[in-house]
Every structure is written in structure tokens, then in C-alpha cells.
Amino acid sequence: MEHNEAEAIMGDSRRRTREHRAARRGAAVLAVLVGLGALLLGATPAWAHNALVEASPKKDAKLTAAPSAVKLTFLATLKSDGTKLTVAGPDAAAAAGPVTVTGKTVSVPFTGAASGVYTVAYEVLSKDGHLVKGSYKFSLAVAESAAPSPSPRTESAQASPSASPAAASTAPVAGTDTGGPWWPWVGGATVAGLLVGGVINLVRKRREQA
């Protein structure tokens, strides 16, 4: 009987040892789970931060025609108050109109026209209170228009003064013609002179014969 009691005591001690070890393992697993949960909870605000997900024109885009607008889309919904979007041209002049905020998108009409590099800068405030800032660049290369050809009206205007002297020179000729032809008067005087001369010769001959 003493032998049986000793075995019972040893079995009970072993069982308690196993339970104690299981409890320690459970506590360790629980501590690990609690630690992971704390890490996850601490990382959640960082994961919830807003971020740019799409841009038009895209970063480093090379355009040959001016876009109608610059449009940015973010991960979170934006607040109108506190959201800014600017576009600066190659001469640092403003190249954007008023800002429009719609949901997760902010946009401005593009007003640039010169070729060169444009800088897009944004400062957006999401509804969870996080402020996000950033910038990027894109380039615009617009083909230069050809020089206008001279108007044909200019040539005609330059040619018109040369015609006026000709018209002026012909005017006096037309004026001399208005006096009538002069050759009948000369012919009539010549004929009259011949007749008078003939009469005088005839009278002289008759006087000599008498």
C-alpha cells in the first residue's frame, strides 16, 4: 500500500507540473498576442494617412499640347478648407485657375501656354485631419506657329500711287483737244491769200494792156 500511495503522489506531482508548464505556455502566447495587437493598433494611424494615388498630367510627363486642367486624386476624402493646388510655369508665373475639390479629387484649370517645365505643388487636408504636401514636374513643348505672309492688299496699295502721275499727265492732253481742230482755219487763210494774189495779178495785166 505504501508503494501505491507513493505512485499516486508522484503522478499527482507530474500532473501539476504539466499544468504549470501549460499555463506558462498560455501566458507566453497571450503576451505575444497582446504585443502584436498593440503593434497593429499603433500602426493603424500611419496606414490611415492620406496619399496621392493618381495625377494628370503625370509626373515627368512630356506634353506637346497644353492640358485643359491639372487633376490630382488622393486616397482619402479631402476638405475644401486647407486644400491648395498651384502650378508654376517656366518663368515662375502662376499657370492655374481657382481650385475645385470634389470628394477625393482636387483640380485647377491649366492656363499656361509657353514651352518649358511646369511645377505642380499641392497641400491637401483630408477629413481625418491629416495634412499631405508634395510636388512634381512635367514639361510642355508647343510648336511655334509660322510667320504670317504679307497681305496682297499692301502690294496693291503700293502700286496705286504710280498710276496717278499717268492719269495726271493725260489730263492736259484731253484739255487741249477741247478747243477744236485748227487746221481748217489755216487752210482757209491760205486759199484766201491765193485768191487775193490772183486778183491783183489780173488787174496789173489789164492795166499794162491798156
C-alpha positions in Angstrom: 0.0 0.0 0.0 2.8 2.4 0.7 4.1 1.7 -2.8 0.7 2.6 -4.3 0.5 5.8 -2.3 4.0 6.8 -3.5 3.0 6.2 -7.1 -0.2 8.3 -6.6 1.8 11.1 -5.1 4.3 11.1 -7.9 1.5 11.0 -10.6 -0.2 14.0 -9.0 3.1 15.9 -8.9 3.7 15.2 -12.6 0.2 16.3 -13.5 0.7 19.6 -11.6 4.0 20.1 -13.3 2.4 19.6 -16.8 -0.5 22.0 -15.9 2.0 24.6 -14.6 4.0 24.3 -17.9 0.8 24.6 -20.0 -0.2 27.7 -18.0 3.2 29.3 -18.6 3.0 28.5 -22.3 -0.5 30.0 -22.5 0.6 33.1 -20.7 3.5 33.5 -23.1 1.2 33.1 -26.1 -1.2 35.6 -24.7 1.6 38.1 -24.1 2.7 37.7 -27.7 -0.8 38.2 -29.0 -1.2 41.3 -26.8 2.1 42.7 -28.1 1.0 42.1 -31.7 -2.3 43.7 -31.1 -0.6 46.8 -29.7 1.7 47.0 -32.7 -1.3 46.7 -35.0 -3.2 49.4 -33.2 -0.2 51.7 -33.2 0.4 51.2 -36.9 -3.3 51.9 -37.9 -3.0 55.7 -37.8 0.0 55.5 -40.1 -1.8 53.3 -42.5 -4.8 55.7 -42.5 -2.6 58.6 -43.7 -3.7 60.2 -47.0 -1.6 59.7 -50.1 -1.6 60.7 -53.8 -2.8 57.8 -56.0 -3.2 59.5 -59.4 -2.1 62.6 -61.2 -3.0 64.2 -64.6 -0.6 65.2 -66.2 1.6 62.5 -64.7 5.0 63.1 -63.0 7.7 63.8 -65.6 5.2 63.8 -68.5 6.3 65.4 -71.7 3.4 67.0 -73.5 3.1 68.6 -76.9 -0.2 70.2 -76.2 -1.4 72.1 -73.2 -3.7 70.2 -70.9 -7.1 71.6 -70.0 -6.6 71.0 -66.3 -4.3 69.6 -63.6 -6.1 66.9 -61.6 -5.0 65.0 -58.5 -6.8 62.1 -56.8 -5.9 61.0 -53.2 -6.6 58.0 -51.0 -8.9 59.8 -48.6 -11.7 62.3 -49.0 -10.5 65.9 -49.0 -11.7 69.0 -47.2 -12.1 72.2 -49.2 -10.7 74.3 -46.4 -7.0 73.8 -46.2 -6.6 72.2 -49.6 -4.3 74.0 -52.1 -3.0 73.2 -55.6 -0.7 75.5 -57.6 1.0 75.3 -61.0 4.1 77.5 -61.8 5.3 78.0 -65.3 8.9 78.2 -66.6 9.1 81.9 -65.7 7.7 81.1 -62.2 4.4 82.7 -63.1 1.1 81.2 -62.0 -0.4 78.8 -64.6 -3.6 77.7 -62.9 -7.1 78.9 -62.1 -9.2 78.5 -59.0 -9.1 75.3 -57.0 -12.0 72.8 -57.1 -12.4 70.0 -54.5 -14.7 67.1 -55.2 -14.5 64.1 -52.9 -11.0 62.7 -53.2 -10.1 64.8 -56.2 -8.7 68.4 -56.4 -8.2 70.1 -59.7 -7.4 73.5 -61.3 -7.8 74.8 -64.9 -4.4 75.0 -66.7 -3.6 78.5 -68.0 -0.1 78.0 -69.2 0.9 78.4 -72.9 4.7 78.7 -73.1 7.0 75.8 -73.6 9.1 74.7 -70.6 9.0 72.9 -67.3 5.9 73.3 -65.0 5.9 72.6 -61.3 2.7 71.2 -59.6 2.6 71.8 -55.8 -0.2 70.5 -53.5 -1.1 70.8 -49.9 -4.3 68.8 -49.1 -6.1 68.2 -45.9 -8.2 65.0 -45.5 -11.3 64.8 -43.4 -9.4 62.7 -40.8 -7.2 65.7 -40.2 -4.0 64.6 -41.9 -2.1 67.1 -44.0 -0.2 65.9 -47.0 2.2 68.0 -49.0 4.2 67.3 -52.2 5.2 68.5 -55.7 6.2 67.1 -59.1 7.1 68.4 -62.6 6.0 68.0 -66.2 7.2 69.6 -69.4 5.3 71.2 -72.3 6.7 71.7 -75.8 4.4 73.7 -78.0 5.2 74.0 -81.7 5.9 77.6 -82.8 3.5 79.0 -85.4 4.7 80.1 -88.9 5.2 83.8 -89.6 2.2 85.3 -91.4 2.7 86.0 -95.1 2.4 89.7 -96.3 -1.1 90.7 -97.3 -1.7 91.2 -101.1 -3.5 94.4 -100.3 -0.3 96.0 -99.3 1.2 95.5 -102.7 -1.8 96.9 -104.5 -1.7 99.9 -102.2 1.9 100.5 -103.0 1.2 100.2 -106.8 -1.7 102.6 -106.8 0.4 105.9 -106.4 2.4 105.1 -109.6 -0.8 105.2 -111.6 -1.8 108.7 -110.6 1.0 110.6 -112.5 0.0 108.8 -115.7 -3.6 110.0 -115.1 -2.3 113.5 -114.3 -0.1 113.6 -117.5 -3.0 112.6 -119.7 -5.3 115.3 -118.3 -3.7 118.2 -120.1 -3.8 116.4 -123.4 -7.5 115.9 -123.0 -7.8 119.6 -122.3 -6.1 120.7 -125.5 -8.5 118.7 -127.6 -11.5 120.6 -126.3 -10.5 123.7 -128.4 -11.5 122.1 -131.7 -9.3 121.4 -134.8 -7.1 124.3 -136.0 -6.1 123.0 -139.5 -9.3 124.3 -141.3 -8.5 127.8 -140.3 -5.0 127.6 -141.7 -6.2 126.1 -144.9 -8.9 128.7 -145.4 -6.4 131.6 -144.8 -4.0 130.0 -147.4 -6.8 129.7 -150.0 -7.9 133.3 -149.4 -4.3 134.5 -149.8 -4.0 132.8 -153.1 -7.3 134.2 -154.4 -6.3 137.8 -153.5 -2.9 137.4 -155.2 -4.5 136.1 -158.3 -6.9 139.1 -158.5 -4.0 141.6 -158.1 -2.0 139.9 -160.9 -5.0 140.0 -163.2 -5.6 143.7 -162.6 -1.9 144.5 -163.3 -2.0 142.6 -166.5 -5.1 144.5 -167.7 -3.6 147.9 -166.8 -0.4 147.0 -168.8 -2.5 146.0 -171.9 -4.5 149.3 -171.8 
